[in-house]
Amino acid sequence: MRDLFLIGFLVALLLAGLRRPFLFVLAYIYVDIVSPQRLSYYLLSSIPISLIVFIAAFLGWAINDDKSQARPSPRQIILIMLLLLCGFTTLTADYPDAAKEKWDWVWKALVFSIFMPMTLYTRARIEGVLLFMLLCLSSIAVVGGAKTLAGGGGYGVLNLMVANNSGMYESSTISAFAICSIPLILYMAKYSSIVKPTLLTRLYWYGLAFACLLIPIGTQTRTGLLCIALMALLELRAAKRRMLYLAIMAGIVIGGIPFLPKSYTERMDTIQGYKGDSSAATRLAVWKWTIGYAADHPLGGGFNSYIGNKLEIDMSYKTADGTTVRVVGYDAGRAFHNAYFEMLGEQGYPGLLMFLAVHLIGVFRMEAIRRTYRKEEGELAWVAPLASALQHGHLVFMLGCSFVGIAFQPYIYFLIAVEISFDRYVQTYVKKKVWNPFRRRRREVEAEAQAQAEREAADAAAALAAEQAASKTKPERRRTQARWGSVPTK
């Protein structure tokens, strides 16, 4: 039954794409996030559905879409360079088979993030992509939230519709992306032009935000707790009534703590220190190994290069009476558990610099737009809130990826593509220009515009005065025709 529903929805979406090719882009987002081929038991699991929709999206744009936005932005150029670097390191990888396995899906994520901004040149399309991203996320978050409320949570055991704990269904990954999506959910609840804000739609969006908050509790991931703290702090900056916001947050924390499972609070207590915690100590050992590995391989070792690590893990700790208990463990082939070290170990220093550039430029550009439009009202009132939502989600991701290796997860590259498109839309279609270091200063532009307006006003006044002077010198014209109702004389 589930197979028939998944196939029916996907076929309906693809058929609609024959009339509106942009829907192929949304279909690819659905396939990449939800992965219906992994949920299907028989039919979709044997079809390369991701590749089919990927090709359909490109062909639909090439045949029927506007090409005026095909000029690459600086971040798209950086992504192209990163794609070429990944291809090179895959060819020269220390472990070719493992590298090729990851390359098979990474190249599609990078290519599609480079391609997407060419299709997103209207507000409706930008919000359409965000809507599909959040709806696809809701299919995972709502299931996880419901199971958490029913008491079915636990680290590594919360079943999110699939048996294997990988991709968007991995505990730390879904925790990070669920929390980084909450600012976008709150934006859609108030400003969406596709799903108009009503009582019912807002109830759904707020319910989805609540389900996303439950995901870190159900998965019992420390990454999610840190992301929640940062998200709450960032939203405080954007809140208009900050005291009310703080009161609501305090009420949620005080009211929610008694209902948290004991296993969750015990696991969160391990954030205070890493000594004696095998998970944290192992990560530190992997990161130390990665720094030494990058010194010998400055261009990286290709995807999954962590397979070659051999670790000595120090888990020594002190007892209550001050005695030091020395515990040393050994392990090998442990994953990076950090997107920054993942880039350093797999793509070397050039890859890490490109990765940081793409994300930091996005945060900077959203801040520039937010500051420029924060006082706008009316038809431009949505610009600053969307910039804030994108920036806050991006910052939460940058914190969350410090504890899980999600440097190439497609979800964040969809978000980057939306940022690029939104930035371009603001620069192209909105009158007020956002500050740019490569453009003249805004006060110079405004001074020139004011001088031009004054010149035009002076020219108009002079033309009006000349016209009035000319009208006074014209001879008076007498009426030559009879008035209405008068009788002409013979």
Residue, then its C-alpha position, 0 to 999 in steps of 0.5 A: m500500500r505504501d509503495l502505491f501511494l509513493i508511486g502515485f504521488l511521484v507520478a502525479l508530480l512528474l506529470a504536472g512537470l510536463r506542463r510546468p517544468f519547474l516542478f521537476v526541480l521540486a520533484y528532485i528536492y522531494v526525492d533527495i530529502v524523503s528518498p521514496q526509493r528507500l521507503s519502497y519495498y519493491l517497485l521504486s527501490s529498483i529504479p534510478i528515480s533520483l537520476i531520472v528526476f535530475i535529468a528531467a529538471f535540467l531538460g525542463w529548464a533547457i527547453n522551456d525556461d528563462k535563461s536570463q538568470a544563467r550568469p553565475s554568481p561568485r558562490q556558484i563559481i566557488l561551488i564549481m571549483l569545489l566540484l572539480l576539486c572533489g573530482f580530482t581527489t576522487l581520482t587520486a583517493d587513498y581508497p578508490d572504491a570507498a571514494k567512488e561510492k560517496w562521489d556517486w551522490v556528492w556530485k549530484a548535490l553540488v551540480f544541482s546546487i549550482f543549477m538551482p539559482m538559474t531557475l529561482y528568479t521570482r519570489a514564488r519560486i524561491e518560496g516554492v522551494l522552501l515550501f517543498m523543503l519544509l514539507c519534505l522535512s515534515s514527513i520525517a520530523v512529524v513521524g519522529g515527533a509523534k514517536t517521541l511523544a509516545g515514548g519511542g525515543g532513544y539514541g540511535v533507536l528512534n525509527l524514522m520510517v527506514a531501518n538504516n540510520s543514514g542520510m537525512y534519517e541519521s539521528s544527529t543529521i536530522s536533529a541539526f537540520a530540523i532545528c536549522s529549519i525552524p526559522l524558515i518555518l516561522y517565516m512561512a507561518k507569517y509571510s508566505s505568499i504561496v500558503k497564505p497565513t491563516l489560523l489553520t496554516r499557522l497551526y500547522w507551521y507551529g505544530l511542525a516547529f514543535a515536532c522539530l524541537l522534539i527530534p533532538i529529544g527523541t534522538q537524544t543527540r547533544t548536537g540538537l541541544l546545542c542547536i536549539a540553544l543557538m537558534a533560541l539566541l538568534e531568534l531573540r535578536a529578531a524578536k520585536r517583543r523580547m521580554l515576551y519572547l524570553a518569558i515564553m522560552a523560560g516557560i517552555v524550559i521550566g515546564g518541559i524539563p520534568f517531562l524529559p526522559k531520564s536517559y535524555t538528561e543523563r546523556m546531556d550531562t556528558i556535554q560538561g566534559y569529554k573525559g570518560d566519555s568514549s564518544a567525545a574522546t574518540r572524536l577528539a582523537v580523530w580530529k587530532w589525527t586529521i590535522g596530522y594527516a592534512a599536514d602530509h596530504p595538503l590536497g586531501g585523501g579523497f572521500n572517506s579517507y578516515i578509513g586509514n586512521k589508527l587512534e589512541i584514545d585517552m579517556s582518563y578521568k578523576t574520581a570524586d576523591g581526586t584520584t586520576v584513573r588512566v584509561v587508554g583505548y585503541d580504535a581504527g577507521r572512525a569517521f570524522h564527526n565534524a564537517y570542517f575536519e571532513m573537508l580538511g581530511e577529504q579535500g585538503y586545505p583548498g577544499l576547507l577554504m572553499f567550504l568556509a567561503v561558501h558558508l561565510i559569504g552566505v551569512f554575510r550577504m543575508e546580514a547585509i540584506r537584513r540590515t538594509y530592509r529591516k525597517e521596510e513595510g508594505e510590499l517589501a516587509w517580507v525581505a528582511p525576515l526571509a534574510s534573517a531566517l536564512q541566516h539563522g538557519h545557516l548559522v545553526f547548521m554551521l554549529g551543528c556540523s561541528f559535531v557530525g560529518i554533513a559537509f555534503q548533505p544536499y539539504i544545506y546546498f538547497l539552502i545555499a541555492v535559495e540564498i544565492s537566488f534570493d540575493r540576486y532577486v533583491q539586487t535585480y528586482v528591488k529598487k533599494k540596493v544592498w551594500n556591496p564592497f565592489r559597488r560605490r558606497r550607498r551614500e554616494v549613490e544616494a547623493e548622485a540620485q538626489a542631485q539628479a532629482e534636483r536637476e530634473a526638478a529645476d529643468a521642469a520648473a524652467a520649462l513650466a515658466a517658459e510655457q507660462a511666459a509664452s502663453k501670455t504673449k499669445p494674442e487673445r482668440r475670439r469666439t467665431q462660433a455661435r454659443w449653444g442656444s443662440v440664433p445666428t444672424k443673417 
